[in-house]
């Protein structure tokens, strides 16, 4: 019952607000253009949520206040598009409505994750990053920075320079050797700064030395004037990392901040982080 109510609420949030019947004196009536057929379809979807055991077309027509003929046309369309399904002459929510509910949950989770990242930024006094390795590439999901915690200036493609920054090294370090070599074959190492490991053999040695319990750190390998650290996050088959960066003048804080990040990330639920 709760699930049906939640799904109905998720659908309702997509319903256009009805225009106010009150307008300020002296203002022309500029009501928005509304699509009546869409409004009727949304009313039908809301009506389905009121029947735990499904509902017939006649029941839904009465509940939504719609003519039966119009209801049949809309039900056929909504069923064809996957928003409803029909079984034993009754209509129930379909896969598309369930997908809307999951998307709503993902948006809520992303907002909560952003709040946690901002809290980490403030606690660590450093810019905080979340990244994943997906479809053979480094993908930065989000960055929490501020006036006193500036993010690293991205001057070289982070996907092609994974060998040179803590985020990329941490992600590649979680991959099997074959996948590491495949990535480096597609993105050959290059020297970005005097500290960058610019040969494949050197990069592989760096990756081999990474352990899951120790943060990955790098100093001015990607950008001069910046030091970084990253900790691994593994959620099922997904490879991810949370990282931080500091200006070079705060390099003395890197080890302590990296350890604090490791502890904080370890205390988070992996399913919540992603």
N, C-alpha and C positions, 0 to 999 in steps of 0.2 A: 504493500500500500504506500509506504513511504517513497519507494522507488518511482511509482507512478506519479505521485504528487510532485516529486522533484523534476521528473521529465516534463510534466505539464507546465511547471514554473519556467523551465528552460525555454520551452516553446513560447510561452507567454511573453518572455522578455523580448522576443523578436517581433512582437505585435506593435504596429504603429500606434502612437498615442492619439486618442481622439482629439480633434480640434476643440478648443475652448469656445463656449457659446458667448463668452463675454469679451468685448473688445474695448480698448481705451477710447475715450471720447476724442473725436477728431481724426481718428485713424481709419484708413480704408480697411475693409474686410479682406485680409489676404490669407485665407485658409489654404493649407497645403493640398495638393492634388493627391487624392487617395484612390487606390485601386480596389474597387468593391469586391471583385472576385477573390483577391488575396485576403481581404478581411473576412470573407465568408469561410475560406479554407482554414484560416487560423482559428475561427470560432469552432469549426468542426474538430480540429485537433485538440482544442481545449476540452471540448465535450467528451472526447474519448477518454480523457483522464478521469472522468467522473464515474466510469463503469469498470469495476474491478474485474468482472468476468466477461468483458467485451460488450459490444452493443450492436444492435441491428441498425440498418439504415433509417428505419422509422424512428427508433429511439433517439438516434443522433440528430435527426431533423427536428424533432420536438425540442431536444435539449439546446440546440443551437438557434432555434427560432427560424429555420430555413424551410422553403418549399421542398417537398419530397423529390421532385424532379431535379432541382438544382443540387440537392444533397447527393443523389445518385451520380451525377456528372463529376462532382468534386471528389467523391469517394473513389471513383474509378481512377481519376488522375493521381490522387494522393497514394493510392495503392500501387499504381504503375511506377511512381517515382520512389517507392520504398518507404514513404512516411507512415503508411498503414499496411497492415496485412489482414487478410480475411481468412477465417477458419470457422467452419460450421455455421456459416451465415452471419457471423459477427465480426466486427472490426476491432483490431488491437493496434497499439503502436508498433511501427516497423523499425527496421534497422537504421533508417536515416534519422529518425527521431532519437534513437539511442546514441547515434553518433553526435548529435547536437548536445546531448547531455554530457557525453565524455569531453567534448570540446570545451564546454562550460567549466567542467572540472579542471581541465588542463590550464585554462586561463586563470582560474583561481589559484592553482598551484604555482603558476609562473609568478603571479603577484606576490605570493608568500615567499617564494624563493628569492625574488628581488629584494624583499624586505630583509631577509636573512643575510644576503650579500652586502647590503648597505650597513647592517649592524656589524658584520665582520670587518668591513672597510674602516669603520669608526674605531672598533676595538684594536685592530692591528695597526691603524695609522698608515694604511697602504691601500693602493688600488687593488681590487679583487676581480678575478676573471673566472669564468666557467667555460670550459671547452670540451668538445667530444671529438672522437675520431670516427667518422661516418662515411661509408662508401669510398674508403681509401683516401680521405682527405681530412685535414684539421679544420674543425668548424668552431669558431668562437661564438658561444651562445649568448653571453651577456658580460658586461663590464660594469662594475660599480666603482666610480671614481668621484673625486670632488676637488675643490680648489686647493685643499691641503693634501690631497692624495691623488696627484695627477697620474693618468694612465700613460703607458708607454706610447710614444708617437709611432704609429704604424707607417714605416717608410718603405718596407719591403714586404711583399705578399707573405702572410703568415703560413699559408698552405705550402708554399714552395720553399720556405726556410725553417721547416720544423726542426732541422738539425741544429739550429742556432739559438733557439729560445727554450726556456724551461717548460713552457706549455707543450711544445712539440716533442721535446725529449721525453717528457713524462708519458705522453700518449704513445709514442713509438716504443718506449720501454715496456709497455704492457702487451705489445704484440709479439707473436712468435717470430723467430729469425727470418723465415721466408717472407713474411709480410713486411718486415723492416726493410729487407733488401729490395723488395718490390717497390716500396715507397721511395727509397733512395735512388732506384733506377729511374723512376719517373720524375723525381726532383733531385738531381745531383747536387751534392753539397757545394757551396761556394763560400768564399771568405768575405763575410760582411764587415768584420772588424779584425784587428790583429789577434783577438782571443777566440775567434770562431774556429771550431774543428772543421776544416775545409776538405778533408779527404774521407772517402767512405769508410776506410779501415779505422780511422780515428773516431768517426761517429759511432761505428759499431762497438768500439771499445767503451765509449761513454755509455751507450745503451746497455751493454752487458753488465756494467757495474751498478746499474740501478736496481734497488731492492724496494719491495712494496711498502716497507715500514719506515723508509727514510725519505724525506723530501728531496726532490731534485732541485739543485740550485745552479744558477749560471750568473757570471759576472761580466757584463759588457760583451757578451757573445753576439747578441742581436743588435743592440744599440749602445753606443758609447754614452756613458753617464747614467746607466741603469743597471740594477741588479734584480734578479727575479728568483722565485722559488715556486715549485708546484708539487702537489700531492695527488696520488692516483685515486680514482674512484671507479670501481668496477660494479656495474649493475647488470647481472646476467651476462649477455654477450656484448653489451655496450661498454665501450672504453671511454672514460671521461677523466677530467682533472679539474681541480680548483687551484688557482695560482694567485700570487701577489707580486707586485713590483715596488721597488723603492729607488729614489734617486741615489746616485753614487755616494753623495755625502752622508747618507744614512746606511751605508753598507755594513757598518758595525752592528746594526740591528737585524740583519738578514737571518742569521741562524736562529735567533730567538723567535722572530716573527714567523719563520717557516715551521718551527716546532709548534708554536701556538696554533697556526693554521691546521697542522696535521691533527692536533687534538680536537679542535673545533669541528673539522670535517668528519672525523671519526665518530663524533657524538651525534651527527645528523643521521637520520634514516636514509639509506641509499635511494629508496623509492621516492623519498621526498625531494632529494636533491635533483633528481631528473624525473 
